[in-house]
Amino acid sequence: MNKRKICVVTGTRAEYGLLYWLMKEIEADNDLELQLIITGMHLSPEFGLTYKEIEKDFKIDKKIEMLLSSDTPIGISKSMGLAQISFAEAYEELNSDMLVVLGDRYEIFSAVSAAMIARVPIAHLHGGETTEGAFDESIRHSITKMSHLHFVATEEYRNRVVQLGEHPSKVFNVGGMGIENIKRLKLLSKEAFEKSINFKLNKKNILLTFHPVTLEKSTSSQQVKELLEVIDGLKDTTIIFTKANSDTDGRVINNIIDEYVSKNSHKSISFTSLGQLRYLSALQFIDAMVGNSSSGLAEAPSFKIGTINIGDRQKGRIMADSIINCKNDNKSIQKAFKQLYSNNFQKVLKKIKNPYGNGCASKKILKEIKKIDLTNMLKKSFFNIKID
């Protein structure tokens, strides 16, 4: 019997971390063959050439260069076009039986568009979510409509995918992918973590990630400056920055971070990519995740730490009680920090449960992609929900 060829695409450090255990499960299965396509930020020197880390874990079948030296709207659209051309060629050569993708980024949209035309069945992870402040929202729902199998993180997200017309028998609530890393990775001790980043932690410590809010025009620099003004006033605090992604205005944010760290090297340090092990290890020793990364919602609650979620980028996602939502202005951010360190909030943190499941997603996904009949999978009918 021929092995079923499962092609996985990854374009960012965060998404690779989420896909890692699923790829390990596919690789170890006697009935499946893992094919891996690397693209986007993984191949960019500016974003740390993270494909080199991936090569230590897996054989890479294809590298698809697509990022131009511009993160303007025109640059992003051109990158998407380049990617779609190369993905079409890759699928022709690899002859994949199924494509597995996660999330909502523009390079994944290109990968899925090409797969749909190439008649490759598509399994989509983390659909049905909403992020009202980013164009990821539209991309995510578009990917859902092009996909044939859906693995979502909560029951509410499952309902939303069904509401988009996908058949309930093809939509599975498997929980969030990030929790699996927390359960299966052996995280670093405090001493080992400090050594790995070559920096000492302080009495208080925060991890800060701020990505562009892609549906707002020219607000990235102002928003980051407001945040840094507040951060600068924090006493006895180490700030660990992880840099912004390649969305529109990502470079603007990263330049401001670089400038801040160069002036405040005694209390701050920045990384293009911490990597999954250092990143999750950091969450053991910090007081809060600050910024607008989805990780503050998905992974941080498992460590019973606070998240200061700034602005609208994650608006619409399911949130634990450990999330403090605030606006982008100085006053709101100051108020959020005051709440974070209050006795009442610290008591709340001790009882937090992560709403994104128990960390067994990969095995559940593997089971379904093994047993699904591919014969008529490409023919989809719109599932109508009954409205009373």
ABEGO torsion letter per residue (X at the ends): XBBBBBBBBBABAAAAAAAAAAAAAAAABAABBBBBBBBEAAABAAAGGAAAAAAAABBBABBBBABBABABAAAAAAAAAAAAAAAAAAAAAAGBABBBBBEABAAAAAAAAAAAAAGBBBBBBGBGBBBAABAAAAAAAAAAAABABBBBABAAAAAAAAAAGBBAAABBBAEBAAAAAAAABBBBBAAAAAAAAGBBBBABBBBBBBBBBAABBGAAAAAAAAAAAAAAABBGBBBBBBBBBABBGAAAAAAAAAAAAAAAAAABBBBABAEAAAAAAAAAABABBBEABAAAAAAAAAAGBBBBBBEAAABGBBBBAABBBBBABAAAAAAAAAAAABAAAAAAAAABBBAAEAGAAAAAAAAAAAABBAAAAABBBBBBBBBX
